[in-house]
Amino acid sequence: MARLRPRRLGLARGHLLLVVTGALAARSAPDLVEAVRAWYPDVTVRVLVTEAAQRFVTPTLLRVASRQPVVGPGWTDGHDHAVPHRELAAWADVVLVYPASGNTTAKLAAGIGDCLALATVQDAECPVVLAPGPSPGFAGRRIHQDNVRRLRESGYLVLDPVPGRAASDGTVGPFTPPPPEDLLMAIAGAVLVADPV
């Protein structure tokens, strides 16, 4: 059965900032970007990567998929603005953190912004959607659940992971980010709530 996706994302300027972090699902980020570009030709996707993300997906693939320079992981990588996190945060109509690793989720919940990606997410005044991709061993731990709760209470839209199979050991459990159509429905809903018609 085909999944439904929104007809429009409702982005005022058509700006989606994708923050890719170091979880295995990062390998699917180019496919997500290509889907957004195919389904919504009026949307520009810029990609910001963490250092750990590059262990799972190359900036080259993300650049080809987005047709935009990839920013990060360092403060000046792919960016010449004097205050890159401010420029990126102001540029975005919505920020999607995909996948949101356990480390990223924990640091955001603790208010730590020790890299360009975290500082940008923290500085964003637009809706921020997190699609967690925690490791199987961490997904069910209370500390992770507490971090998710804290982020939701702080105004982040944290999606529930869906069942998937871990590449490391074949474990099946809820530690996979939702599919693209569900992510886009969440983005459209978050933008609508933030800027009701």
Backbone as CSV, one residue per row, in Angstrom:
resi,resn,N_x,N_y,N_z,CA_x,CA_y,CA_z,C_x,C_y,C_z
1,MET,0.840,-1.183,0.000,0.000,0.000,0.000,0.889,1.252,0.000
2,ALA,0.568,2.197,-0.877,1.355,3.424,-0.979,1.110,4.317,0.228
3,ARG,2.168,4.941,0.691,2.057,5.867,1.815,1.633,7.235,1.306
4,LEU,0.877,7.942,2.127,0.458,9.295,1.785,1.544,10.285,2.165
5,ARG,1.679,11.319,1.371,2.573,12.426,1.690,1.800,13.714,1.465
6,PRO,2.208,14.791,2.123,1.465,16.038,1.958,1.596,16.602,0.545
7,ARG,0.542,17.248,0.069,0.610,17.873,-1.247,1.577,19.036,-1.236
8,ARG,1.617,19.753,-0.111,2.533,20.879,0.063,3.161,20.777,1.445
9,LEU,4.380,21.273,1.560,5.026,21.293,2.875,4.696,22.576,3.635
10,GLY,4.268,23.606,2.929,3.891,24.846,3.596,5.063,25.700,4.057
11,LEU,6.231,25.495,3.455,7.411,26.275,3.834,7.340,27.642,3.175
12,ALA,7.353,28.698,3.978,7.141,30.060,3.474,8.105,30.418,2.353
13,ARG,9.389,30.075,2.513,10.395,30.405,1.499,10.904,29.159,0.787
14,GLY,10.350,27.997,1.137,10.792,26.755,0.508,12.157,26.294,0.974
15,HIS,12.504,26.574,2.245,13.838,26.269,2.770,13.785,25.157,3.815
16,LEU,14.370,24.014,3.493,14.466,22.901,4.434,15.944,22.661,4.739
17,LEU,16.296,22.737,6.013,17.668,22.438,6.435,17.685,21.037,7.018
18,LEU,18.452,20.160,6.395,18.586,18.776,6.851,19.895,18.646,7.613
19,VAL,19.803,18.273,8.887,20.984,18.057,9.718,21.178,16.549,9.849
20,VAL,22.283,16.052,9.313,22.557,14.616,9.313,23.577,14.317,10.397
21,THR,23.227,13.389,11.304,24.124,13.047,12.405,24.592,11.597,12.275
22,GLY,25.435,11.189,13.215,26.124,9.913,13.117,25.363,8.705,13.602
23,ALA,24.341,8.321,12.878,23.628,7.064,13.130,23.519,6.341,11.793
24,LEU,23.340,5.037,11.843,23.368,4.229,10.634,22.364,4.696,9.583
25,ALA,21.220,5.199,10.012,20.202,5.651,9.059,20.683,6.821,8.210
26,ALA,21.813,7.426,8.566,22.362,8.511,7.749,22.630,8.045,6.327
27,ARG,22.849,6.773,6.149,23.101,6.256,4.798,21.906,6.461,3.877
28,SER,20.705,6.671,4.453,19.500,6.895,3.659,19.239,8.370,3.377
29,ALA,20.056,9.256,3.931,19.821,10.699,3.766,19.803,11.140,2.306
30,PRO,20.708,10.663,1.435,20.627,11.086,0.036,19.299,10.710,-0.615
31,ASP,18.774,9.531,-0.291,17.477,9.121,-0.846,16.363,10.036,-0.353
32,LEU,16.433,10.440,0.911,15.439,11.359,1.464,15.500,12.696,0.742
33,VAL,16.702,13.210,0.530,16.861,14.495,-0.160,16.326,14.401,-1.587
34,GLU,16.645,13.324,-2.276,16.168,13.162,-3.653,14.649,13.069,-3.699
35,ALA,14.039,12.412,-2.710,12.580,12.328,-2.665,11.962,13.704,-2.475
36,VAL,12.522,14.494,-1.561,12.000,15.850,-1.329,12.110,16.674,-2.603
37,ARG,13.243,16.610,-3.258,13.434,17.405,-4.474,12.503,16.957,-5.596
38,ALA,12.237,15.650,-5.694,11.343,15.148,-6.749,9.888,15.507,-6.459
39,TRP,9.483,15.382,-5.214,8.083,15.615,-4.852,7.753,17.098,-4.706
40,TYR,8.758,17.911,-4.322,8.535,19.334,-4.058,9.613,20.156,-4.767
41,PRO,9.474,20.357,-6.078,10.513,21.066,-6.840,10.775,22.499,-6.362
42,ASP,9.816,23.081,-5.645,9.990,24.452,-5.160,10.758,24.526,-3.846
43,VAL,11.135,23.374,-3.277,11.847,23.341,-1.998,13.348,23.191,-2.226
44,THR,14.104,24.041,-1.557,15.563,23.938,-1.573,16.002,23.244,-0.295
45,VAL,16.804,22.202,-0.443,17.312,21.463,0.708,18.793,21.762,0.853
46,ARG,19.168,22.288,2.013,20.582,22.438,2.353,20.899,21.383,3.404
47,VAL,22.112,20.854,3.340,22.498,19.768,4.229,23.671,20.203,5.097
48,LEU,23.535,19.925,6.387,24.573,20.190,7.383,24.921,18.856,8.017
49,VAL,26.194,18.494,8.015,26.605,17.195,8.555,27.457,17.360,9.807
50,THR,27.347,16.364,10.679,28.263,16.281,11.810,29.469,15.448,11.384
51,GLU,30.496,15.499,12.196,31.680,14.691,11.890,31.339,13.207,11.871
52,ALA,30.537,12.760,12.834,30.181,11.345,12.911,29.319,10.908,11.727
53,ALA,28.529,11.815,11.168,27.682,11.465,10.021,28.514,10.990,8.846
54,GLN,29.719,11.551,8.695,30.563,11.213,7.553,31.086,9.786,7.602
55,ARG,30.890,9.109,8.731,31.249,7.691,8.791,30.223,6.831,8.066
56,PHE,29.033,7.382,7.831,27.943,6.615,7.244,27.533,7.098,5.854
57,VAL,27.798,8.361,5.543,27.408,8.911,4.246,28.414,10.006,3.877
58,THR,28.737,10.099,2.599,29.736,11.090,2.186,29.076,12.420,1.821
59,PRO,29.766,13.517,2.094,29.265,14.815,1.649,29.049,14.885,0.141
60,THR,29.847,14.137,-0.614,29.681,14.131,-2.070,28.296,13.627,-2.464
61,LEU,27.850,12.524,-1.867,26.512,12.001,-2.162,25.431,13.003,-1.789
62,LEU,25.609,13.648,-0.650,24.617,14.621,-0.197,24.616,15.859,-1.084
63,ARG,25.778,16.262,-1.558,25.862,17.410,-2.457,25.183,17.098,-3.792
64,VAL,25.412,15.904,-4.315,24.782,15.513,-5.576,23.266,15.449,-5.409
65,ALA,22.803,14.881,-4.308,21.362,14.747,-4.077,20.686,16.100,-3.908
66,SER,21.330,17.001,-3.187,20.712,18.294,-2.866,20.974,19.365,-3.913
67,ARG,22.005,19.181,-4.733,22.452,20.204,-5.687,22.883,21.477,-4.972
68,GLN,23.327,21.315,-3.719,23.780,22.435,-2.895,25.087,22.034,-2.210
69,PRO,25.949,23.007,-1.898,27.139,22.668,-1.116,26.729,22.115,0.245
70,VAL,27.464,21.143,0.720,27.211,20.582,2.044,28.015,21.387,3.062
71,VAL,27.370,21.711,4.165,27.994,22.521,5.204,28.408,21.610,6.355
72,GLY,29.552,21.932,6.984,30.028,21.181,8.130,30.985,20.087,7.703
73,PRO,31.527,19.381,8.675,31.184,19.449,10.093,31.798,20.636,10.833
74,GLY,32.898,21.178,10.297,33.547,22.299,10.981,32.829,23.608,10.715
75,TRP,33.168,24.604,11.478,32.496,25.900,11.404,32.695,26.581,10.065
76,THR,33.772,26.282,9.350,34.016,26.938,8.067,33.912,25.982,6.885
77,ASP,33.604,24.724,7.115,33.516,23.751,6.028,32.277,24.019,5.175
78,GLY,32.499,24.392,3.915,31.411,24.637,2.982,30.643,25.912,3.259
79,HIS,31.199,26.795,4.060,30.475,27.999,4.455,31.473,29.121,4.675
80,ASP,31.144,30.316,4.175,32.057,31.434,4.368,31.431,32.564,5.181
81,HIS,30.268,32.321,5.753,29.615,33.326,6.586,30.348,33.441,7.917
82,ALA,30.437,34.653,8.442,31.184,34.873,9.685,30.557,34.150,10.874
83,VAL,29.247,34.005,10.873,28.544,33.338,11.972,27.631,32.284,11.339
84,PRO,28.198,31.147,10.938,27.431,30.196,10.125,26.188,29.635,10.797
85,HIS,26.232,29.394,12.094,25.040,28.814,12.724,23.878,29.797,12.716
86,ARG,24.173,31.083,12.817,23.100,32.092,12.761,22.519,32.173,11.349
87,GLU,23.399,32.170,10.345,22.923,32.259,8.967,22.070,31.048,8.616
88,LEU,22.535,29.857,8.968,21.787,28.640,8.647,20.453,28.597,9.384
89,ALA,20.461,28.951,10.654,19.233,28.935,11.445,18.224,29.936,10.895
90,ALA,18.701,31.116,10.476,17.802,32.135,9.932,17.300,31.758,8.544
91,TRP,18.105,31.025,7.792,17.726,30.615,6.435,16.580,29.618,6.456
92,ALA,16.547,28.724,7.423,15.617,27.589,7.425,14.186,27.984,7.758
93,ASP,13.238,27.394,7.018,11.822,27.439,7.388,11.501,26.288,8.329
94,VAL,12.262,25.228,8.226,12.127,24.074,9.108,13.481,23.366,9.138
95,VAL,13.803,22.796,10.288,15.024,22.000,10.437,14.610,20.563,10.699
96,LEU,15.167,19.650,9.928,14.941,18.219,10.141,16.261,17.590,10.533
97,VAL,16.320,17.005,11.727,17.506,16.281,12.171,17.245,14.818,11.868
98,TYR,17.972,14.294,10.873,17.746,12.934,10.381,19.068,12.275,10.042
99,PRO,19.389,11.187,10.678,18.761,10.672,11.891,19.299,11.435,13.098
100,ALA,18.523,11.491,14.145,18.997,12.091,15.395,19.613,10.976,16.230
101,SER,20.921,10.935,16.250,21.618,9.893,17.013,21.356,10.061,18.508
102,GLY,21.623,9.021,19.268,21.491,9.113,20.722,22.373,10.206,21.294
103,ASN,23.566,10.368,20.745,24.487,11.404,21.200,23.920,12.793,20.927
104,THR,23.391,12.997,19.724,22.810,14.291,19.364,21.614,14.610,20.245
105,THR,20.747,13.629,20.432,19.563,13.817,21.261,19.957,14.190,22.689
106,ALA,20.952,13.496,23.236,21.398,13.763,24.608,21.986,15.165,24.732
107,LYS,22.812,15.556,23.752,23.428,16.879,23.831,22.396,17.991,23.693
108,LEU,21.449,17.824,22.783,20.408,18.842,22.639,19.576,18.945,23.910
109,ALA,19.261,17.803,24.512,18.456,17.811,25.744,19.202,18.485,26.884
110,ALA,20.530,18.400,26.857,21.341,19.021,27.907,21.736,20.460,27.571
111,GLY,21.342,20.953,26.397,21.684,22.317,26.015,23.112,22.480,25.555
112,ILE,23.728,21.405,25.090,25.122,21.465,24.639,25.150,21.759,23.143
113,GLY,25.892,22.797,22.767,26.025,23.181,21.366,27.476,23.263,20.964
114,ASP,28.191,22.148,21.087,29.639,22.173,20.901,30.108,21.875,19.480
115,CYS,29.196,21.946,18.505,29.592,21.812,17.107,28.623,22.654,16.274
116,LEU,28.938,22.841,15.023,28.112,23.679,14.158,26.681,23.163,14.080
117,ALA,26.507,21.861,13.935,25.155,21.298,13.806,24.316,21.567,15.045
118,LEU,24.859,21.283,16.222,24.100,21.489,17.456,23.803,22.970,17.686
119,ALA,24.775,23.824,17.442,24.569,25.263,17.626,23.495,25.779,16.678
120,THR,23.468,25.261,15.461,22.461,25.685,14.485,21.071,25.257,14.920
121,VAL,20.932,24.001,15.335,19.630,23.502,15.787,19.150,24.313,16.981
122,GLN,20.038,24.575,17.924,19.653,25.335,19.117,19.253,26.770,18.775
123,ASP,19.842,27.322,17.731,19.602,28.717,17.370,18.374,28.894,16.485
124,ALA,17.841,27.810,15.939,16.712,27.897,15.013,15.455,28.390,15.721
125,GLU,14.796,29.342,15.109,13.529,29.846,15.634,12.343,29.260,14.882
126,CYS,12.626,28.466,13.860,11.591,27.776,13.092,11.331,26.409,13.736
127,PRO,10.326,25.663,13.262,10.108,24.318,13.801,11.327,23.420,13.593
128,VAL,11.626,22.608,14.602,12.713,21.626,14.526,12.101,20.247,14.741
129,VAL,12.310,19.368,13.763,11.780,18.008,13.799,12.958,17.055,13.943
130,LEU,12.897,16.177,14.947,13.948,15.177,15.143,13.401,13.796,14.832
131,ALA,14.132,13.062,14.002,13.779,11.688,13.666,14.835,10.781,14.282
132,PRO,14.594,10.315,15.517,15.622,9.551,16.227,16.023,8.263,15.518
133,GLY,17.311,7.987,15.610,17.867,6.739,15.113,18.849,6.205,16.136
134,PRO,18.390,5.965,17.373,19.318,5.511,18.415,19.777,4.081,18.160
135,SER,20.891,3.724,18.754,21.364,2.347,18.637,20.398,1.430,19.384
136,PRO,20.313,0.159,18.971,19.372,-0.760,19.617,19.545,-0.852,21.138
137,GLY,20.779,-0.838,21.607,21.003,-0.946,23.043,20.601,0.293,23.820
138,PHE,20.588,1.436,23.141,20.294,2.698,23.808,18.825,3.090,23.700
139,ALA,18.151,2.598,22.668,16.789,3.044,22.362,15.833,2.883,23.540
140,GLY,15.948,1.787,24.278,15.005,1.530,25.362,15.454,2.016,26.726
141,ARG,16.622,2.596,26.802,17.123,3.036,28.108,16.361,4.253,28.616
142,ARG,16.221,4.301,29.913,15.453,5.382,30.519,16.076,6.741,30.236
143,ILE,17.393,6.825,30.210,18.040,8.113,29.982,17.673,8.653,28.601
144,HIS,17.595,7.765,27.617,17.199,8.201,26.271,15.745,8.680,26.279
145,GLN,14.878,7.925,26.937,13.465,8.327,27.009,13.324,9.668,27.740
146,ASP,14.128,9.863,28.779,14.100,11.141,29.500,14.558,12.290,28.602
147,ASN,15.577,12.033,27.780,16.063,13.063,26.853,14.988,13.431,25.833
148,VAL,14.306,12.429,25.313,13.228,12.675,24.347,12.123,13.498,24.996
149,ARG,11.744,13.126,26.220,10.695,13.867,26.927,11.119,15.315,27.144
150,ARG,12.368,15.525,27.554,12.869,16.872,27.807,12.848,17.714,26.523
151,LEU,13.219,17.110,25.411,13.204,17.830,24.140,11.779,18.199,23.741
152,ARG,10.864,17.284,23.905,9.457,17.588,23.577,8.928,18.709,24.448
153,GLU,9.277,18.681,25.722,8.828,19.741,26.632,9.446,21.084,26.268
154,SER,10.594,21.061,25.583,11.279,22.282,25.177,10.799,22.803,23.823
155,GLY,9.863,22.109,23.200,9.293,22.586,21.944,9.769,21.894,20.684
156,TYR,10.669,20.937,20.807,11.083,20.168,19.637,10.013,19.130,19.310
157,LEU,9.817,18.866,18.023,8.941,17.773,17.611,9.825,16.544,17.434
158,VAL,9.722,15.616,18.371,10.531,14.398,18.323,9.618,13.254,17.900
159,LEU,9.900,12.689,16.741,9.078,11.612,16.219,9.431,10.297,16.897
160,ASP,8.475,9.402,16.927,8.737,8.069,17.450,9.419,7.239,16.376
161,PRO,10.471,6.506,16.737,11.083,5.612,15.748,10.134,4.475,15.420
162,VAL,10.379,3.834,14.285,9.537,2.728,13.842,10.334,1.433,13.913
163,PRO,9.639,0.295,13.911,10.366,-0.981,13.955,11.277,-1.145,12.743
164,GLY,12.437,-1.680,13.000,13.400,-1.941,11.942,14.384,-2.999,12.406
165,ARG,15.226,-3.422,11.485,16.219,-4.452,11.802,17.586,-3.809,11.892
166,ALA,18.277,-4.023,13.006,19.618,-3.483,13.200,20.605,-4.183,12.276
167,ALA,21.390,-3.397,11.556,22.389,-3.975,10.655,23.488,-4.686,11.430
168,SER,23.720,-4.248,12.676,24.837,-4.795,13.456,24.603,-6.243,13.885
169,ASP,23.382,-6.548,14.345,23.153,-7.901,14.857,21.792,-8.492,14.488
170,GLY,21.041,-7.791,13.644,19.750,-8.310,13.206,18.616,-8.115,14.190
171,THR,18.884,-7.464,15.325,17.842,-7.204,16.310,16.723,-6.397,15.664
172,VAL,15.476,-6.753,15.976,14.331,-6.005,15.469,13.742,-5.215,16.619
173,GLY,13.510,-3.919,16.372,12.951,-3.080,17.423,12.692,-1.676,16.936
174,PRO,12.145,-0.821,17.792,11.809,0.548,17.397,13.002,1.501,17.486
175,PHE,13.895,1.410,16.528,15.051,2.302,16.530,15.401,2.795,15.130
176,THR,14.400,2.826,14.250,14.594,3.302,12.886,13.767,4.566,12.668
177,PRO,14.324,5.604,12.046,13.519,6.792,11.762,12.349,6.445,10.841
178,PRO,11.260,7.201,10.930,10.117,6.955,10.056,10.485,7.109,8.582
179,PRO,9.680,6.527,7.683,9.944,6.664,6.243,9.716,8.099,5.771
180,PRO,10.241,8.434,4.573,10.158,9.814,4.086,8.763,10.419,4.115
181,GLU,7.750,9.657,3.690,6.398,10.211,3.650,5.942,10.636,5.036
182,ASP,6.240,9.840,6.050,5.849,10.181,7.417,6.637,11.386,7.934
183,LEU,7.901,11.468,7.568,8.707,12.628,7.949,8.125,13.905,7.359
184,LEU,7.726,13.830,6.103,7.193,15.006,5.432,5.832,15.404,5.990
185,MET,5.019,14.423,6.369,3.745,14.743,7.019,4.004,15.472,8.335
186,ALA,5.014,15.017,9.078,5.355,15.657,10.350,5.853,17.080,10.124
187,ILE,6.671,17.273,9.089,7.165,18.615,8.772,6.007,19.541,8.425
188,ALA,5.116,19.074,7.551,3.980,19.908,7.148,3.125,20.269,8.357
189,GLY,2.910,19.311,9.255,2.129,19.571,10.455,2.812,20.548,11.388
190,ALA,4.126,20.410,11.544,4.878,21.307,12.433,4.862,22.729,11.906
191,VAL,4.987,22.890,10.590,4.972,24.223,9.993,3.587,24.844,10.128
192,LEU,2.544,24.052,9.941,1.183,24.555,10.061,0.895,25.024,11.478
193,VAL,1.349,24.248,12.463,1.140,24.630,13.869,1.907,25.904,14.204
194,ALA,3.115,26.027,13.656,3.945,27.193,13.953,3.416,28.462,13.287
195,ASP,2.755,28.292,12.144,2.288,29.448,11.381,0.882,29.163,10.856
196,PRO,-0.117,29.122,11.745,-1.464,28.780,11.306,-2.020,29.805,10.326
197,VAL,-2.820,29.312,9.388,-3.414,30.190,8.364,-4.572,30.967,8.959
